[in-house]
Amino acid sequence: MTLPVSNEYLACALAKQRAFDDMRIREKPIADLHLPTGKLVACDPFCFVGSEPFELPLPCGIFPVILSVAHIVDDQRVAFASIRFRNSTPIT
């Protein structure tokens, strides 16, 4: 799978803390994903019952789910969510 951004950009996005002008982004671990089969489906469970998993094979195991929360002046919101399959710098 080719991402629309460079690996350097992705590594910056996945940093524990970042600051951009009047915005800070901080990580917030929220749960562990138990992935015993290496297959993952992402959808709204009320709209897509019986969805097929992604074609990309994933490792089996337990992985942290992390929210990147943007703090802007007196507001905060989730910028994105990620699953960390390993603790290394992204390469692709």
C-alpha positions as CSV (number, residue, x, y, z in Angstrom):
1,M,0.0,0.0,0.0
2,T,1.4,3.4,-0.9
3,L,0.5,6.3,1.4
4,P,-0.2,9.8,0.0
5,V,2.4,11.2,2.3
6,S,6.1,10.6,2.9
7,N,7.5,8.4,5.7
8,E,9.1,11.5,7.3
9,Y,5.7,13.2,7.4
10,L,4.1,10.1,9.0
11,A,6.9,9.9,11.6
12,C,6.2,13.5,12.5
13,A,2.5,12.8,12.8
14,L,3.2,9.8,15.1
15,A,5.5,11.7,17.5
16,K,4.4,11.7,21.1
17,Q,4.0,15.5,21.2
18,R,4.1,18.2,18.5
19,A,3.5,21.9,18.4
20,F,2.4,24.0,15.4
21,D,1.8,27.7,16.1
22,D,-1.2,27.8,18.5
23,M,-1.9,24.1,18.3
24,R,-0.4,21.2,20.3
25,I,-1.0,17.5,19.5
26,R,-0.5,15.0,22.2
27,E,-0.9,11.2,22.3
28,K,-3.5,9.5,24.5
29,P,-3.4,5.7,24.7
30,I,-7.0,4.5,25.0
31,A,-7.0,0.7,24.7
32,D,-5.3,-2.4,23.4
33,L,-6.5,-4.1,20.2
34,H,-6.5,-7.9,20.5
35,L,-5.8,-9.2,17.0
36,P,-5.6,-13.0,17.2
37,T,-6.2,-13.7,13.5
38,G,-4.3,-10.9,11.9
39,K,-7.5,-9.8,10.2
40,L,-9.1,-6.4,10.8
41,V,-12.4,-4.8,9.8
42,A,-13.0,-1.0,10.3
43,C,-16.5,0.3,9.8
44,D,-19.6,1.5,11.5
45,P,-21.0,-1.8,13.0
46,F,-24.6,-0.6,12.7
47,C,-24.3,0.2,8.9
48,F,-22.0,-2.5,7.6
49,V,-22.8,-5.8,9.2
50,G,-20.7,-8.6,7.8
51,S,-18.0,-6.3,6.3
52,E,-14.9,-8.0,4.8
53,P,-11.5,-7.4,6.5
54,F,-8.7,-5.3,4.9
55,E,-6.7,-7.2,2.3
56,L,-3.4,-6.1,4.0
57,P,-2.2,-8.9,6.3
58,L,-1.5,-7.7,9.8
59,P,0.5,-9.3,12.6
60,C,-1.3,-11.3,15.3
61,G,-1.0,-10.0,18.8
62,I,-2.0,-7.2,21.1
63,F,-1.4,-3.6,20.0
64,P,-2.0,-0.2,21.5
65,V,-4.7,2.1,20.1
66,I,-3.6,5.7,20.4
67,L,-5.6,8.9,19.8
68,S,-3.7,12.0,18.7
69,V,-5.6,14.9,20.4
70,A,-5.2,18.4,19.0
71,H,-5.4,21.2,21.6
72,I,-6.2,24.5,20.0
73,V,-6.6,27.5,22.4
74,D,-9.6,26.4,24.6
75,D,-10.7,23.5,22.4
76,Q,-9.5,19.9,21.9
77,R,-10.5,17.2,19.5
78,V,-9.2,13.9,18.1
79,A,-6.9,14.6,15.1
80,F,-6.5,10.9,14.3
81,A,-6.4,7.4,15.7
82,S,-3.6,4.9,15.2
83,I,-2.8,1.3,16.0
84,R,0.9,0.8,16.8
85,F,2.1,-2.5,15.4
86,R,5.7,-1.7,16.2
87,N,7.8,1.0,17.9
88,S,10.0,1.9,14.9
89,T,10.1,4.8,12.5
90,P,7.6,4.3,9.6
91,I,9.3,3.3,6.3
92,T,6.3,2.9,4.0
